[in-house]
Amino acid sequence: MYEKIKHDIAQDYYINNYSNDGQRFIAWYLRNIYSLDAAEAKSCITDGAGDKQIDAVYVSDQNETVYIIQGKFYSSGKIDSAPLMEVLSSWIQIKDLQHLQENANDRLRAKISEISSALDDNYSICFELITSSELTEAAKKDLEIFSSELAESITLSANLVVVDNDTLKARYDEALNANRPYINHAFRLEAGRYVDMNIGSTRTVIAAVPLRDCIKIPGIKDGSLFRKNVRQSLGSGNKVNKDIARTLRSNPGEFFFLHNGITAICSSISIEDDIMTVKDLNVVNGCQSLTTIYNSSEAVKNAEDSYIMFRFYEIADTERADVISTSTNSQTAVKARDLRSNDKYVLAMKKAYEQYFTDGYFITKRGETVNTAKYNTAHTVDLTSLGKQLIAWHSQRPTISYSESKIFDKYFEQLFHRTYSPKNIDALFEIYRAVYENWKPENPLNLNESLLAMKAYAPYHHLFAVSVIFCEINNMPDTVPDPSKVLALMKSTGLFDKVIKMAGKCLNNAFKIALQEASQNSNKTFNAPNWIKAKTSLKDIRSAVANSIMSMDMSDDNTLSALQTGLKMNREDFSSRWAAD
């Protein structure tokens, strides 16, 4: 991997944007493993004088995790415990964010408030030590100690992951081809300790697998074995995982009777001479257990007569595998947003949409694929995106659009337990697609670089700004325009592109003014992600839209007149805001 990365970071992008190979290595990791774009990756880098052993901070709202990253880019040899000590040092400092912010460099100082905001939302913390090398044996022992200390901390628990050369390669391969075949593996079955049968038309093997054989299953360390699981490892600090580890250490012989077992999906099963070969293996329930067994390898290597129950299902149907994955995860409850696809209001909305748009498709399940030969992509919508658009437009709270947990837990009934027309669903998606077209690396609207780096959040503020323009033009403050009427007007008057661009420029101006005000206040640190998640941004955007319209009124051209005429709507085309806070 070292040679591969060394070649990649010699590209102009890395040379021109980062001052040394250490920063370029971390930027490469963020871009290739977490799929961040150039602006997003650059905004995460904190490396430099005053970085307090924190090279990068990446807050993933999708995973609800704060990743604190330390990188070591070495060409050969092994690394000792020194980098682990740096991670431990950064963990100690993060426990006192105020003190850390006072002594950090400007890039890290801006990230501190973002970390604080994420912790207020109960995000977890994951420290990642990424290296192109590997740990010494002594460092591996220290890793076990440090991992336990971080996970069991009362004041600030965290997970510590070492992404060494092998893990780095596995993650890169996974990111490079998300649809590559799953893992193939051969299990040694013991006579009298497995049953091979058919349940209906599904081949099923139930087997007692020795605990010591579990640590040989590929894909546990890098997580690729659990791709269809509803969650990855929750770390050794999780209560269930602590109990599992305790049993493995103290009484492994009882493990089979105390544990619910592992559920695995594979595309084919063959058994010959008590050797079972499975293809495209994926564990859909048992991630916590297998990762804990793997991390307790020394305890289980010599465990005699110690087993865990496996259920192997020969299933090629992806959708059926998804249902099994959700249904069998009960040790740590599946969050509500993973189950909303079966809500009766959602199913009614899906039915109504697909009846109205006969060539359209409403995606309700995560990972669901659409037959593009059968359905029109222009009329393909999905539940997750719709929730984000609804709360941005109808609740006028794009500040919440980033949080799927809030949308599908706290505000789900307000957003979805009502009648909503298929025309409005389709209009919201079409307007948003036009908005998002401006959030590409070419930056057609010349957006501020920090704003462009937040394309996971800010496009919903752009969508919000479109609605505000219609409210201001029609003198209907504190209301929400009908999306289908808005779309129809913009198209019929030829003002579609103009309004989208105007909304984007108003958002950009609002951001610039907030940034300038913060720079004039020496006691105030401006943090872009925190601004985009705060209600202050909504007030700033409304002011920017009003000022834009006022400047048109004072100019000599007919722009304002064209907008007032072309975007004129009736009072009944506006409705009250849907409450969300």
HELIX and SHEET records of a PDB file:
HELIX    1   1 TYR A    2  ASP A    8  1                                   7    
HELIX    2   2 ASP A   12  ASN A   17  1                                   6    
HELIX    3   3 ASP A   21  ASN A   32  1                                  12    
HELIX    4   4 ALA A   38  CYS A   44  1                                   7    
HELIX    5   5 ALA A   82  ILE A   94  1                                  13    
HELIX    6   6 LEU A   97  ASN A  103  1                                   7    
HELIX    7   7 ASP A  106  ASP A  120  1                                  15    
HELIX    8   8 GLU A  137  ALA A  151  1                                  15    
HELIX    9   9 ASN A  165  LEU A  176  1                                  12    
HELIX   10  10 LEU A  211  CYS A  214  1                                   4    
HELIX   11  11 SER A  224  PHE A  226  5                                   3    
HELIX   12  12 LYS A  239  SER A  250  1                                  12    
HELIX   13  13 PRO A  252  GLU A  254  5                                   3    
HELIX   14  14 PHE A  255  LEU A  258  1                                   4    
HELIX   15  15 CYS A  287  ASN A  295  1                                   9    
HELIX   16  16 SER A  297  LYS A  301  1                                   5    
HELIX   17  17 THR A  318  THR A  328  1                                  11    
HELIX   18  18 ALA A  336  ASP A  338  5                                   3    
HELIX   19  19 ARG A  340  ASN A  342  5                                   3    
HELIX   20  20 LYS A  344  TYR A  356  1                                  13    
HELIX   21  21 THR A  377  HIS A  379  5                                   3    
HELIX   22  22 LEU A  383  TRP A  393  1                                  11    
HELIX   23  23 PRO A  398  ILE A  400  5                                   3    
HELIX   24  24 GLU A  404  SER A  405  1                                   2    
HELIX   25  25 LYS A  406  LYS A  410  3                                   5    
HELIX   26  26 PHE A  412  PHE A  416  1                                   5    
HELIX   27  27 PRO A  422  TYR A  436  1                                  15    
HELIX   28  28 GLU A  449  LEU A  452  1                                   4    
HELIX   29  29 ALA A  458  ILE A  473  1                                  16    
HELIX   30  30 PRO A  483  SER A  492  1                                  10    
HELIX   31  31 PHE A  496  GLN A  520  1                                  25    
HELIX   32  32 ALA A  528  LYS A  533  1                                   6    
HELIX   33  33 THR A  536  MET A  554  1                                  19    
HELIX   34  34 THR A  559  GLY A  566  1                                   8    
HELIX   35  35 ARG A  571  ASP A  573  5                                   3    
SHEET    1   A 4 ALA A  56  SER A  60  0                                        
SHEET    2   A 4 THR A  65  LYS A  72 -1                                        
SHEET    3   A 4 SER A 124  THR A 131  1                                        
SHEET    4   A 4 ASN A 159  VAL A 163  1                                        
SHEET    1   B 2 LYS A  78  ILE A  79  0                                        
SHEET    2   B 2 GLU A 134  LEU A 135  1                                        
SHEET    1   C 6 ILE A 183  ARG A 188  0                                        
SHEET    2   C 6 ILE A 275  ASN A 285 -1                                        
SHEET    3   C 6 ILE A 262  CYS A 266 -1                                        
SHEET    4   C 6 TYR A 307  GLU A 314  1                                        
SHEET    5   C 6 THR A 202  PRO A 210 -1                                        
SHEET    6   C 6 TYR A 194  ILE A 199 -1                                        
SHEET    1   D 3 ILE A 183  ARG A 188  0                                        
SHEET    2   D 3 ILE A 275  ASN A 285 -1                                        
SHEET    3   D 3 SER A 268  GLU A 272 -1                                        
SHEET    1   E 2 TYR A 361  ILE A 363  0                                        
SHEET    2   E 2 THR A 380  ASP A 382  1                                        
SHEET    1   F 2 THR A 479  PRO A 481  0                                        
SHEET    2   F 2 PHE A 574  SER A 576 -1                                        
END                                                                             
